[in-house]
């Protein structure tokens, strides 16, 4: 049940972020790069690897 709530919350956040991207005057790359970097760091931590 907890996983389902987290999945719904993640989906909601993605929709909000996509809306922000559509209405932003900035190029999406400037907004996506920090998110992609954070995801990569979290992924390597889950695998037990060190990253900075």
mmCIF entry with sequence, helices, sheets and N, C-alpha, C, O atoms, coordinates in Angstrom:
data_MODEL
# 
_entry.id   MODEL 
# 
_entity.id                         1 
_entity.type                       polymer 
_entity.pdbx_number_of_molecules   1 
# 
_entity_poly.entity_id                      1 
_entity_poly.type                           'polypeptide(L)' 
_entity_poly.nstd_linkage                   no 
_entity_poly.nstd_monomer                   no 
_entity_poly.pdbx_seq_one_letter_code       
;(UNK)(UNK)(UNK)(UNK)(UNK)(UNK)(UNK)(UNK)(UNK)(UNK)(UNK)(UNK)(UNK)(UNK)(UNK)(UNK)
(UNK)(UNK)(UNK)(UNK)(UNK)(UNK)(UNK)(UNK)(UNK)(UNK)(UNK)(UNK)(UNK)(UNK)(UNK)(UNK)
(UNK)(UNK)(UNK)(UNK)(UNK)(UNK)(UNK)(UNK)(UNK)(UNK)(UNK)(UNK)(UNK)(UNK)(UNK)(UNK)
(UNK)(UNK)(UNK)(UNK)
;
_entity_poly.pdbx_seq_one_letter_code_can   XXXXXXXXXXXXXXXXXXXXXXXXXXXXXXXXXXXXXXXXXXXXXXXXXXXX 
_entity_poly.pdbx_strand_id                 A 
# 
loop_
_entity_poly_seq.entity_id 
_entity_poly_seq.num 
_entity_poly_seq.mon_id 
_entity_poly_seq.hetero 
1 1  UNK n 
1 2  UNK n 
1 3  UNK n 
1 4  UNK n 
1 5  UNK n 
1 6  UNK n 
1 7  UNK n 
1 8  UNK n 
1 9  UNK n 
1 10 UNK n 
1 11 UNK n 
1 12 UNK n 
1 13 UNK n 
1 14 UNK n 
1 15 UNK n 
1 16 UNK n 
1 17 UNK n 
1 18 UNK n 
1 19 UNK n 
1 20 UNK n 
1 21 UNK n 
1 22 UNK n 
1 23 UNK n 
1 24 UNK n 
1 25 UNK n 
1 26 UNK n 
1 27 UNK n 
1 28 UNK n 
1 29 UNK n 
1 30 UNK n 
1 31 UNK n 
1 32 UNK n 
1 33 UNK n 
1 34 UNK n 
1 35 UNK n 
1 36 UNK n 
1 37 UNK n 
1 38 UNK n 
1 39 UNK n 
1 40 UNK n 
1 41 UNK n 
1 42 UNK n 
1 43 UNK n 
1 44 UNK n 
1 45 UNK n 
1 46 UNK n 
1 47 UNK n 
1 48 UNK n 
1 49 UNK n 
1 50 UNK n 
1 51 UNK n 
1 52 UNK n 
# 
_struct_asym.id          A 
_struct_asym.entity_id   1 
# 
loop_
_struct_conf.conf_type_id 
_struct_conf.id 
_struct_conf.pdbx_PDB_helix_id 
_struct_conf.beg_label_comp_id 
_struct_conf.beg_label_asym_id 
_struct_conf.beg_label_seq_id 
_struct_conf.pdbx_beg_PDB_ins_code 
_struct_conf.end_label_comp_id 
_struct_conf.end_label_asym_id 
_struct_conf.end_label_seq_id 
_struct_conf.pdbx_end_PDB_ins_code 
_struct_conf.beg_auth_comp_id 
_struct_conf.beg_auth_asym_id 
_struct_conf.beg_auth_seq_id 
_struct_conf.end_auth_comp_id 
_struct_conf.end_auth_asym_id 
_struct_conf.end_auth_seq_id 
_struct_conf.pdbx_PDB_helix_class 
_struct_conf.details 
_struct_conf.pdbx_PDB_helix_length 
HELX_P HELX_P1 AA1 UNK A 2  ? UNK A 23 ? UNK A 2  UNK A 23 1 ? 22 
HELX_P HELX_P2 AA2 UNK A 28 ? UNK A 46 ? UNK A 28 UNK A 46 1 ? 19 
# 
_struct_conf_type.id          HELX_P 
_struct_conf_type.criteria    ? 
_struct_conf_type.reference   ? 
# 
loop_
_atom_site.group_PDB 
_atom_site.id 
_atom_site.type_symbol 
_atom_site.label_atom_id 
_atom_site.label_alt_id 
_atom_site.label_comp_id 
_atom_site.label_asym_id 
_atom_site.label_entity_id 
_atom_site.label_seq_id 
_atom_site.pdbx_PDB_ins_code 
_atom_site.Cartn_x 
_atom_site.Cartn_y 
_atom_site.Cartn_z 
_atom_site.occupancy 
_atom_site.B_iso_or_equiv 
_atom_site.pdbx_formal_charge 
_atom_site.auth_seq_id 
_atom_site.auth_comp_id 
_atom_site.auth_asym_id 
_atom_site.auth_atom_id 
_atom_site.pdbx_PDB_model_num 
ATOM 1   N N  . UNK A 1 1  ? 0.821  -1.192 0.000   1.00 0.00 ? 1  UNK A N  1 
ATOM 2   C CA . UNK A 1 1  ? 0.000  0.000  0.000   1.00 0.00 ? 1  UNK A CA 1 
ATOM 3   C C  . UNK A 1 1  ? 0.868  1.260  0.000   1.00 0.00 ? 1  UNK A C  1 
ATOM 4   O O  . UNK A 1 1  ? 0.562  2.232  -0.691  1.00 0.00 ? 1  UNK A O  1 
ATOM 5   N N  . UNK A 1 2  ? 1.963  1.235  0.787   1.00 0.00 ? 2  UNK A N  1 
ATOM 6   C CA . UNK A 1 2  ? 2.856  2.395  0.842   1.00 0.00 ? 2  UNK A CA 1 
ATOM 7   C C  . UNK A 1 2  ? 3.454  2.680  -0.530  1.00 0.00 ? 2  UNK A C  1 
ATOM 8   O O  . UNK A 1 2  ? 3.546  3.833  -0.952  1.00 0.00 ? 2  UNK A O  1 
ATOM 9   N N  . UNK A 1 3  ? 3.859  1.618  -1.220  1.00 0.00 ? 3  UNK A N  1 
ATOM 10  C CA . UNK A 1 3  ? 4.445  1.773  -2.551  1.00 0.00 ? 3  UNK A CA 1 
ATOM 11  C C  . UNK A 1 3  ? 3.465  2.449  -3.493  1.00 0.00 ? 3  UNK A C  1 
ATOM 12  O O  . UNK A 1 3  ? 3.848  3.319  -4.276  1.00 0.00 ? 3  UNK A O  1 
ATOM 13  N N  . UNK A 1 4  ? 2.201  2.051  -3.419  1.00 0.00 ? 4  UNK A N  1 
ATOM 14  C CA . UNK A 1 4  ? 1.187  2.629  -4.295  1.00 0.00 ? 4  UNK A CA 1 
ATOM 15  C C  . UNK A 1 4  ? 1.026  4.123  -4.020  1.00 0.00 ? 4  UNK A C  1 
ATOM 16  O O  . UNK A 1 4  ? 0.920  4.913  -4.958  1.00 0.00 ? 4  UNK A O  1 
ATOM 17  N N  . UNK A 1 5  ? 1.008  4.519  -2.750  1.00 0.00 ? 5  UNK A N  1 
ATOM 18  C CA . UNK A 1 5  ? 0.904  5.947  -2.418  1.00 0.00 ? 5  UNK A CA 1 
ATOM 19  C C  . UNK A 1 5  ? 2.107  6.714  -2.946  1.00 0.00 ? 5  UNK A C  1 
ATOM 20  O O  . UNK A 1 5  ? 1.957  7.812  -3.482  1.00 0.00 ? 5  UNK A O  1 
ATOM 21  N N  . UNK A 1 6  ? 3.305  6.142  -2.797  1.00 0.00 ? 6  UNK A N  1 
ATOM 22  C CA . UNK A 1 6  ? 4.518  6.795  -3.290  1.00 0.00 ? 6  UNK A CA 1 
ATOM 23  C C  . UNK A 1 6  ? 4.489  6.910  -4.816  1.00 0.00 ? 6  UNK A C  1 
ATOM 24  O O  . UNK A 1 6  ? 4.915  7.921  -5.375  1.00 0.00 ? 6  UNK A O  1 
ATOM 25  N N  . UNK A 1 7  ? 3.994  5.890  -5.473  1.00 0.00 ? 7  UNK A N  1 
ATOM 26  C CA . UNK A 1 7  ? 3.904  5.902  -6.934  1.00 0.00 ? 7  UNK A CA 1 
ATOM 27  C C  . UNK A 1 7  ? 2.918  6.973  -7.399  1.00 0.00 ? 7  UNK A C  1 
ATOM 28  O O  . UNK A 1 7  ? 3.189  7.689  -8.363  1.00 0.00 ? 7  UNK A O  1 
ATOM 29  N N  . UNK A 1 8  ? 1.794  7.083  -6.729  1.00 0.00 ? 8  UNK A N  1 
ATOM 30  C CA . UNK A 1 8  ? 0.803  8.118  -7.069  1.00 0.00 ? 8  UNK A CA 1 
ATOM 31  C C  . UNK A 1 8  ? 1.393  9.500  -6.843  1.00 0.00 ? 8  UNK A C  1 
ATOM 32  O O  . UNK A 1 8  ? 1.209  10.392 -7.671  1.00 0.00 ? 8  UNK A O  1 
ATOM 33  N N  . UNK A 1 9  ? 2.099  9.691  -5.735  1.00 0.00 ? 9  UNK A N  1 
ATOM 34  C CA . UNK A 1 9  ? 2.716  10.978 -5.439  1.00 0.00 ? 9  UNK A CA 1 
ATOM 35  C C  . UNK A 1 9  ? 3.786  11.324 -6.481  1.00 0.00 ? 9  UNK A C  1 
ATOM 36  O O  . UNK A 1 9  ? 3.888  12.474 -6.909  1.00 0.00 ? 9  UNK A O  1 
ATOM 37  N N  . UNK A 1 10 ? 4.577  10.335 -6.885  1.00 0.00 ? 10 UNK A N  1 
ATOM 38  C CA . UNK A 1 10 ? 5.609  10.564 -7.904  1.00 0.00 ? 10 UNK A CA 1 
ATOM 39  C C  . UNK A 1 10 ? 4.968  10.951 -9.232  1.00 0.00 ? 10 UNK A C  1 
ATOM 40  O O  . UNK A 1 10 ? 5.454  11.849 -9.920  1.00 0.00 ? 10 UNK A O  1 
ATOM 41  N N  . UNK A 1 11 ? 3.893  10.286 -9.588  1.00 0.00 ? 11 UNK A N  1 
ATOM 42  C CA . UNK A 1 11 ? 3.192  10.604 -10.827 1.00 0.00 ? 11 UNK A CA 1 
ATOM 43  C C  . UNK A 1 11 ? 2.641  12.026 -10.773 1.00 0.00 ? 11 UNK A C  1 
ATOM 44  O O  . UNK A 1 11 ? 2.749  12.774 -11.745 1.00 0.00 ? 11 UNK A O  1 
ATOM 45  N N  . UNK A 1 12 ? 2.059  12.394 -9.653  1.00 0.00 ? 12 UNK A N  1 
ATOM 46  C CA . UNK A 1 12 ? 1.519  13.747 -9.482  1.00 0.00 ? 12 UNK A CA 1 
ATOM 47  C C  . UNK A 1 12 ? 2.628  14.789 -9.636  1.00 0.00 ? 12 UNK A C  1 
ATOM 48  O O  . UNK A 1 12 ? 2.442  15.813 -10.292 1.00 0.00 ? 12 UNK A O  1 
ATOM 49  N N  . UNK A 1 13 ? 3.769  14.520 -9.031  1.00 0.00 ? 13 UNK A N  1 
ATOM 50  C CA . UNK A 1 13 ? 4.896  15.439 -9.117  1.00 0.00 ? 13 UNK A CA 1 
ATOM 51  C C  . UNK A 1 13 ? 5.392  15.571 -10.554 1.00 0.00 ? 13 UNK A C  1 
ATOM 52  O O  . UNK A 1 13 ? 5.729  16.671 -10.992 1.00 0.00 ? 13 UNK A O  1 
ATOM 53  N N  . UNK A 1 14 ? 5.440  14.463 -11.289 1.00 0.00 ? 14 UNK A N  1 
ATOM 54  C CA . UNK A 1 14 ? 5.876  14.506 -12.683 1.00 0.00 ? 14 UNK A CA 1 
ATOM 55  C C  . UNK A 1 14 ? 4.926  15.346 -13.532 1.00 0.00 ? 14 UNK A C  1 
ATOM 56  O O  . UNK A 1 14 ? 5.377  16.109 -14.385 1.00 0.00 ? 14 UNK A O  1 
ATOM 57  N N  . UNK A 1 15 ? 3.632  15.219 -13.314 1.00 0.00 ? 15 UNK A N  1 
ATOM 58  C CA . UNK A 1 15 ? 2.657  16.006 -14.063 1.00 0.00 ? 15 UNK A CA 1 
ATOM 59  C C  . UNK A 1 15 ? 2.845  17.490 -13.760 1.00 0.00 ? 15 UNK A C  1 
ATOM 60  O O  . UNK A 1 15 ? 2.804  18.323 -14.666 1.00 0.00 ? 15 UNK A O  1 
ATOM 61  N N  . UNK A 1 16 ? 3.051  17.817 -12.491 1.00 0.00 ? 16 UNK A N  1 
ATOM 62  C CA . UNK A 1 16 ? 3.282  19.211 -12.115 1.00 0.00 ? 16 UNK A CA 1 
ATOM 63  C C  . UNK A 1 16 ? 4.550  19.743 -12.785 1.00 0.00 ? 16 UNK A C  1 
ATOM 64  O O  . UNK A 1 16 ? 4.568  20.871 -13.278 1.00 0.00 ? 16 UNK A O  1 
ATOM 65  N N  . UNK A 1 17 ? 5.598  18.936 -12.801 1.00 0.00 ? 17 UNK A N  1 
ATOM 66  C CA . UNK A 1 17 ? 6.865  19.343 -13.410 1.00 0.00 ? 17 UNK A CA 1 
ATOM 67  C C  . UNK A 1 17 ? 6.710  19.528 -14.918 1.00 0.00 ? 17 UNK A C  1 
ATOM 68  O O  . UNK A 1 17 ? 7.248  20.479 -15.485 1.00 0.00 ? 17 UNK A O  1 
ATOM 69  N N  . UNK A 1 18 ? 5.979  18.622 -15.569 1.00 0.00 ? 18 UNK A N  1 
ATOM 70  C CA . UNK A 1 18 ? 5.747  18.756 -17.010 1.00 0.00 ? 18 UNK A CA 1 
ATOM 71  C C  . UNK A 1 18 ? 4.977  20.035 -17.320 1.00 0.00 ? 18 UNK A C  1 
ATOM 72  O O  . UNK A 1 18 ? 5.243  20.697 -18.323 1.00 0.00 ? 18 UNK A O  1 
ATOM 73  N N  . UNK A 1 19 ? 4.028  20.378 -16.466 1.00 0.00 ? 19 UNK A N  1 
ATOM 74  C CA . UNK A 1 19 ? 3.275  21.615 -16.654 1.00 0.00 ? 19 UNK A CA 1 
ATOM 75  C C  . UNK A 1 19 ? 4.194  22.821 -16.513 1.00 0.00 ? 19 UNK A C  1 
ATOM 76  O O  . UNK A 1 19 ? 4.107  23.770 -17.292 1.00 0.00 ? 19 UNK A O  1 
ATOM 77  N N  . UNK A 1 20 ? 5.071  22.782 -15.524 1.00 0.00 ? 20 UNK A N  1 
ATOM 78  C CA . UNK A 1 20 ? 6.030  23.874 -15.339 1.00 0.00 ? 20 UNK A CA 1 
ATOM 79  C C  . UNK A 1 20 ? 6.931  24.004 -16.567 1.00 0.00 ? 20 UNK A C  1 
ATOM 80  O O  . UNK A 1 20 ? 7.207  25.115 -17.018 1.00 0.00 ? 20 UNK A O  1 
ATOM 81  N N  . UNK A 1 21 ? 7.384  22.883 -17.104 1.00 0.00 ? 21 UNK A N  1 
ATOM 82  C CA . UNK A 1 21 ? 8.246  22.917 -18.291 1.00 0.00 ? 21 UNK A CA 1 
ATOM 83  C C  . UNK A 1 21 ? 7.526  23.548 -19.480 1.00 0.00 ? 21 UNK A C  1 
ATOM 84  O O  . UNK A 1 21 ? 8.111  24.343 -20.215 1.00 0.00 ? 21 UNK A O  1 
ATOM 85  N N  . UNK A 1 22 ? 6.265  23.194 -19.663 1.00 0.00 ? 22 UNK A N  1 
ATOM 86  C CA . UNK A 1 22 ? 5.505  23.732 -20.785 1.00 0.00 ? 22 UNK A CA 1 
ATOM 87  C C  . UNK A 1 22 ? 5.325  25.241 -20.692 1.00 0.00 ? 22 UNK A C  1 
ATOM 88  O O  . UNK A 1 22 ? 5.296  25.929 -21.712 1.00 0.00 ? 22 UNK A O  1 
ATOM 89  N N  . UNK A 1 23 ? 5.204  25.752 -19.486 1.00 0.00 ? 23 UNK A N  1 
ATOM 90  C CA . UNK A 1 23 ? 4.936  27.177 -19.301 1.00 0.00 ? 23 UNK A CA 1 
ATOM 91  C C  . UNK A 1 23 ? 6.194  27.993 -18.994 1.00 0.00 ? 23 UNK A C  1 
ATOM 92  O O  . UNK A 1 23 ? 6.106  29.205 -18.796 1.00 0.00 ? 23 UNK A O  1 
ATOM 93  N N  . UNK A 1 24 ? 7.334  27.362 -18.953 1.00 0.00 ? 24 UNK A N  1 
ATOM 94  C CA . UNK A 1 24 ? 8.578  28.049 -18.629 1.00 0.00 ? 24 UNK A CA 1 
ATOM 95  C C  . UNK A 1 24 ? 9.176  28.715 -19.861 1.00 0.00 ? 24 UNK A C  1 
ATOM 96  O O  . UNK A 1 24 ? 9.048  28.219 -20.981 1.00 0.00 ? 24 UNK A O  1 
ATOM 97  N N  . UNK A 1 25 ? 9.822  29.830 -19.633 1.00 0.00 ? 25 UNK A N  1 
ATOM 98  C CA . UNK A 1 25 ? 10.531 30.510 -20.723 1.00 0.00 ? 25 UNK A CA 1 
ATOM 99  C C  . UNK A 1 25 ? 11.961 29.982 -20.850 1.00 0.00 ? 25 UNK A C  1 
ATOM 100 O O  . UNK A 1 25 ? 12.648 30.272 -21.829 1.00 0.00 ? 25 UNK A O  1 
ATOM 101 N N  . UNK A 1 26 ? 12.403 29.210 -19.863 1.00 0.00 ? 26 UNK A N  1 
ATOM 102 C CA . UNK A 1 26 ? 13.725 28.613 -19.912 1.00 0.00 ? 26 UNK A CA 1 
ATOM 103 C C  . UNK A 1 26 ? 13.705 27.371 -20.798 1.00 0.00 ? 26 UNK A C  1 
ATOM 104 O O  . UNK A 1 26 ? 12.675 26.716 -20.959 1.00 0.00 ? 26 UNK A O  1 
ATOM 105 N N  . UNK A 1 27 ? 14.854 27.069 -21.360 1.00 0.00 ? 27 UNK A N  1 
ATOM 106 C CA . UNK A 1 27 ? 14.986 25.833 -22.128 1.00 0.00 ? 27 UNK A CA 1 
ATOM 107 C C  . UNK A 1 27 ? 14.862 24.661 -21.149 1.00 0.00 ? 27 UNK A C  1 
ATOM 108 O O  . UNK A 1 27 ? 15.469 24.702 -20.079 1.00 0.00 ? 27 UNK A O  1 
ATOM 109 N N  . UNK A 1 28 ? 14.096 23.621 -21.481 1.00 0.00 ? 28 UNK A N  1 
ATOM 110 C CA . UNK A 1 28 ? 13.898 22.490 -20.561 1.00 0.00 ? 28 UNK A CA 1 
ATOM 111 C C  . UNK A 1 28 ? 15.194 21.870 -20.051 1.00 0.00 ? 28 UNK A C  1 
ATOM 112 O O  . UNK A 1 28 ? 15.221 21.327 -18.946 1.00 0.00 ? 28 UNK A O  1 
ATOM 113 N N  . UNK A 1 29 ? 16.261 21.939 -20.831 1.00 0.00 ? 29 UNK A N  1 
ATOM 114 C CA . UNK A 1 29 ? 17.538 21.359 -20.409 1.00 0.00 ? 29 UNK A CA 1 
ATOM 115 C C  . UNK A 1 29 ? 18.012 21.956 -19.083 1.00 0.00 ? 29 UNK A C  1 
ATOM 116 O O  . UNK A 1 29 ? 18.573 21.245 -18.249 1.00 0.00 ? 29 UNK A O  1 
ATOM 117 N N  . UNK A 1 30 ? 17.790 23.246 -18.887 1.00 0.00 ? 30 UNK A N  1 
ATOM 118 C CA . UNK A 1 30 ? 18.236 23.896 -17.659 1.00 0.00 ? 30 UNK A CA 1 
ATOM 119 C C  . UNK A 1 30 ? 17.468 23.393 -16.444 1.00 0.00 ? 30 UNK A C  1 
ATOM 120 O O  . UNK A 1 30 ? 17.985 23.417 -15.327 1.00 0.00 ? 30 UNK A O  1 
ATOM 121 N N  . UNK A 1 31 ? 16.248 22.943 -16.656 1.00 0.00 ? 31 UNK A N  1 
ATOM 122 C CA . UNK A 1 31 ? 15.451 22.434 -15.549 1.00 0.00 ? 31 UNK A CA 1 
ATOM 123 C C  . UNK A 1 31 ? 15.610 20.930 -15.368 1.00 0.00 ? 31 UNK A C  1 
ATOM 124 O O  . UNK A 1 31 ? 15.489 20.422 -14.253 1.00 0.00 ? 31 UNK A O  1 
ATOM 125 N N  . UNK A 1 32 ? 15.877 20.221 -16.448 1.00 0.00 ? 32 UNK A N  1 
ATOM 126 C CA . UNK A 1 32 ? 15.972 18.765 -16.378 1.00 0.00 ? 32 UNK A CA 1 
ATOM 127 C C  . UNK A 1 32 ? 17.326 18.264 -15.887 1.00 0.00 ? 32 UNK A C  1 
ATOM 128 O O  . UNK A 1 32 ? 17.400 17.225 -15.232 1.00 0.00 ? 32 UNK A O  1 
ATOM 129 N N  . UNK A 1 33 ? 18.383 18.982 -16.193 1.00 0.00 ? 33 UNK A N  1 
ATOM 130 C CA . UNK A 1 33 ? 19.722 18.524 -15.819 1.00 0.00 ? 33 UNK A CA 1 
ATOM 131 C C  . UNK A 1 33 ? 19.864 18.269 -14.313 1.00 0.00 ? 33 UNK A C  1 
ATOM 132 O O  . UNK A 1 33 ? 20.369 17.211 -13.937 1.00 0.00 ? 33 UNK A O  1 
ATOM 133 N N  . UNK A 1 34 ? 19.442 19.188 -13.436 1.00 0.00 ? 34 UNK A N  1 
ATOM 134 C CA . UNK A 1 34 ? 19.559 18.900 -11.999 1.00 0.00 ? 34 UNK A CA 1 
ATOM 135 C C  . UNK A 1 34 ? 18.743 17.681 -11.563 1.00 0.00 ? 34 UNK A C  1 
ATOM 136 O O  . UNK A 1 34 ? 19.176 16.925 -10.694 1.00 0.00 ? 34 UNK A O  1 
ATOM 137 N N  . UNK A 1 35 ? 17.580 17.489 -12.154 1.00 0.00 ? 35 UNK A N  1 
ATOM 138 C CA . UNK A 1 35 ? 16.740 16.331 -11.818 1.00 0.00 ? 35 UNK A CA 1 
ATOM 139 C C  . UNK A 1 35 ? 17.418 15.041 -12.258 1.00 0.00 ? 35 UNK A C  1 
ATOM 140 O O  . UNK A 1 35 ? 17.430 14.059 -11.515 1.00 0.00 ? 35 UNK A O  1 
ATOM 141 N N  . UNK A 1 36 ? 17.978 15.040 -13.456 1.00 0.00 ? 36 UNK A N  1 
ATOM 142 C CA . UNK A 1 36 ? 18.652 13.851 -13.961 1.00 0.00 ? 36 UNK A CA 1 
ATOM 143 C C  . UNK A 1 36 ? 19.879 13.521 -13.121 1.00 0.00 ? 36 UNK A C  1 
ATOM 144 O O  . UNK A 1 36 ? 20.158 12.351 -12.859 1.00 0.00 ? 36 UNK A O  1 
ATOM 145 N N  . UNK A 1 37 ? 20.607 14.539 -12.701 1.00 0.00 ? 37 UNK A N  1 
ATOM 146 C CA . UNK A 1 37 ? 21.781 14.324 -11.865 1.00 0.00 ? 37 UNK A CA 1 
ATOM 147 C C  . UNK A 1 37 ? 21.387 13.741 -10.512 1.00 0.00 ? 37 UNK A C  1 
ATOM 148 O O  . UNK A 1 37 ? 22.032 12.817 -10.017 1.00 0.00 ? 37 UNK A O  1 
ATOM 149 N N  . UNK A 1 38 ? 20.334 14.279 -9.919  1.00 0.00 ? 38 UNK A N  1 
ATOM 150 C CA . UNK A 1 38 ? 19.864 13.775 -8.630  1.00 0.00 ? 38 UNK A CA 1 
ATOM 151 C C  . UNK A 1 38 ? 19.429 12.318 -8.754  1.00 0.00 ? 38 UNK A C  1 
ATOM 152 O O  . UNK A 1 38 ? 19.734 11.505 -7.880  1.00 0.00 ? 38 UNK A O  1 
ATOM 153 N N  . UNK A 1 39 ? 18.727 11.984 -9.821  1.00 0.00 ? 39 UNK A N  1 
ATOM 154 C CA . UNK A 1 39 ? 18.279 10.612 -10.031 1.00 0.00 ? 39 UNK A CA 1 
ATOM 155 C C  . UNK A 1 39 ? 19.464 9.673  -10.179 1.00 0.00 ? 39 UNK A C  1 
ATOM 156 O O  . UNK A 1 39 ? 19.442 8.559  -9.655  1.00 0.00 ? 39 UNK A O  1 
ATOM 157 N N  . UNK A 1 40 ? 20.491 10.108 -10.881 1.00 0.00 ? 40 UNK A N  1 
ATOM 158 C CA . UNK A 1 40 ? 21.677 9.278  -11.080 1.00 0.00 ? 40 UNK A CA 1 
ATOM 159 C C  . UNK A 1 40 ? 22.392 9.022  -9.756  1.00 0.00 ? 40 UNK A C  1 
ATOM 160 O O  . UNK A 1 40 ? 22.838 7.906  -9.492  1.00 0.00 ? 40 UNK A O  1 
ATOM 161 N N  . UNK A 1 41 ? 22.500 10.053 -8.930  1.00 0.00 ? 41 UNK A N  1 
ATOM 162 C CA . UNK A 1 41 ? 23.155 9.906  -7.625  1.00 0.00 ? 41 UNK A CA 1 
ATOM 163 C C  . UNK A 1 41 ? 22.352 8.953  -6.746  1.00 0.00 ? 41 UNK A C  1 
ATOM 164 O O  . UNK A 1 41 ? 22.927 8.073  -6.105  1.00 0.00 ? 41 UNK A O  1 
ATOM 165 N N  . UNK A 1 42 ? 21.036 9.118  -6.709  1.00 0.00 ? 42 UNK A N  1 
ATOM 166 C CA . UNK A 1 42 ? 20.198 8.240  -5.886  1.00 0.00 ? 42 UNK A CA 1 
ATOM 167 C C  . UNK A 1 42 ? 20.258 6.804  -6.376  1.00 0.00 ? 42 UNK A C  1 
ATOM 168 O O  . UNK A 1 42 ? 20.261 5.868  -5.576  1.00 0.00 ? 42 UNK A O  1 
ATOM 169 N N  . UNK A 1 43 ? 20.304 6.633  -7.684  1.00 0.00 ? 43 UNK A N  1 
ATOM 170 C CA . UNK A 1 43 ? 20.374 5.282  -8.254  1.00 0.00 ? 43 UNK A CA 1 
ATOM 171 C C  . UNK A 1 43 ? 21.674 4.584  -7.849  1.00 0.00 ? 43 UNK A C  1 
ATOM 172 O O  . UNK A 1 43 ? 21.660 3.408  -7.486  1.00 0.00 ? 43 UNK A O  1 
ATOM 173 N N  . UNK A 1 44 ? 22.790 5.302  -7.911  1.00 0.00 ? 44 UNK A N  1 
ATOM 174 C CA . UNK A 1 44 ? 24.058 4.667  -7.546  1.00 0.00 ? 44 UNK A CA 1 
ATOM 175 C C  . UNK A 1 44 ? 24.109 4.380  -6.042  1.00 0.00 ? 44 UNK A C  1 
ATOM 176 O O  . UNK A 1 44 ? 24.723 3.398  -5.625  1.00 0.00 ? 44 UNK A O  1 
ATOM 177 N N  . UNK A 1 45 ? 23.480 5.216  -5.235  1.00 0.00 ? 45 UNK A N  1 
ATOM 178 C CA . UNK A 1 45 ? 23.416 4.942  -3.791  1.00 0.00 ? 45 UNK A CA 1 
ATOM 179 C C  . UNK A 1 45 ? 22.625 3.673  -3.512  1.00 0.00 ? 45 UNK A C  1 
ATOM 180 O O  . UNK A 1 45 ? 22.993 2.880  -2.645  1.00 0.00 ? 45 UNK A O  1 
ATOM 181 N N  . UNK A 1 46 ? 21.535 3.486  -4.254  1.00 0.00 ? 46 UNK A N  1 
ATOM 182 C CA . UNK A 1 46 ? 20.720 2.279  -4.073  1.00 0.00 ? 46 UNK A CA 1 
ATOM 183 C C  . UNK A 1 46 ? 21.507 1.026  -4.444  1.00 0.00 ? 46 UNK A C  1 
ATOM 184 O O  . UNK A 1 46 ? 21.293 -0.045 -3.876  1.00 0.00 ? 46 UNK A O  1 
ATOM 185 N N  . UNK A 1 47 ? 22.411 1.171  -5.397  1.00 0.00 ? 47 UNK A N  1 
ATOM 186 C CA . UNK A 1 47 ? 23.231 0.047  -5.820  1.00 0.00 ? 47 UNK A CA 1 
ATOM 187 C C  . UNK A 1 47 ? 24.426 -0.157 -4.900  1.00 0.00 ? 47 UNK A C  1 
ATOM 188 O O  . UNK A 1 47 ? 25.188 -1.110 -5.063  1.00 0.00 ? 47 UNK A O  1 
ATOM 189 N N  . UNK A 1 48 ? 24.587 0.745  -3.928  1.00 0.00 ? 48 UNK A N  1 
ATOM 190 C CA . UNK A 1 48 ? 25.692 0.620  -2.979  1.00 0.00 ? 48 UNK A CA 1 
ATOM 191 C C  . UNK A 1 48 ? 26.992 1.202  -3.500  1.00 0.00 ? 48 UNK A C  1 
ATOM 192 O O  . UNK A 1 48 ? 28.059 0.887  -2.974  1.00 0.00 ? 48 UNK A O  1 
ATOM 193 N N  . UNK A 1 49 ? 26.929 2.032  -4.510  1.00 0.00 ? 49 UNK A N  1 
ATOM 194 C CA . UNK A 1 49 ? 28.114 2.657  -5.072  1.00 0.00 ? 49 UNK A CA 1 
ATOM 195 C C  . UNK A 1 49 ? 28.284 4.064  -4.504  1.00 0.00 ? 49 UNK A C  1 
ATOM 196 O O  . UNK A 1 49 ? 27.319 4.666  -4.033  1.00 0.00 ? 49 UNK A O  1 
ATOM 197 N N  . UNK A 1 50 ? 29.479 4.576  -4.547  1.00 0.00 ? 50 UNK A N  1 
ATOM 198 C CA . UNK A 1 50 ? 29.767 5.927  -4.071  1.00 0.00 ? 50 UNK A CA 1 
ATOM 199 C C  . UNK A 1 50 ? 29.719 6.900  -5.235  1.00 0.00 ? 50 UNK A C  1 
ATOM 200 O O  . UNK A 1 50 ? 30.260 6.626  -6.306  1.00 0.00 ? 50 UNK A O  1 
ATOM 201 N N  . UNK A 1 51 ? 29.076 8.029  -5.023  1.00 0.00 ? 51 UNK A N  1 
ATOM 202 C CA . UNK A 1 51 ? 29.055 9.063  -6.069  1.00 0.00 ? 51 UNK A CA 1 
ATOM 203 C C  . UNK A 1 51 ? 29.121 10.418 -5.422  1.00 0.00 ? 51 UNK A C  1 
ATOM 204 O O  . UNK A 1 51 ? 28.839 10.581 -4.234  1.00 0.00 ? 51 UNK A O  1 
ATOM 205 N N  . UNK A 1 52 ? 29.503 11.401 -6.235  1.00 0.00 ? 52 UNK A N  1 
ATOM 206 C CA . UNK A 1 52 ? 29.563 12.768 -5.707  1.00 0.00 ? 52 UNK A CA 1 
ATOM 207 C C  . UNK A 1 52 ? 29.056 13.737 -6.764  1.00 0.00 ? 52 UNK A C  1 
ATOM 208 O O  . UNK A 1 52 ? 29.020 14.944 -6.528  1.00 0.00 ? 52 UNK A O  1 
# 
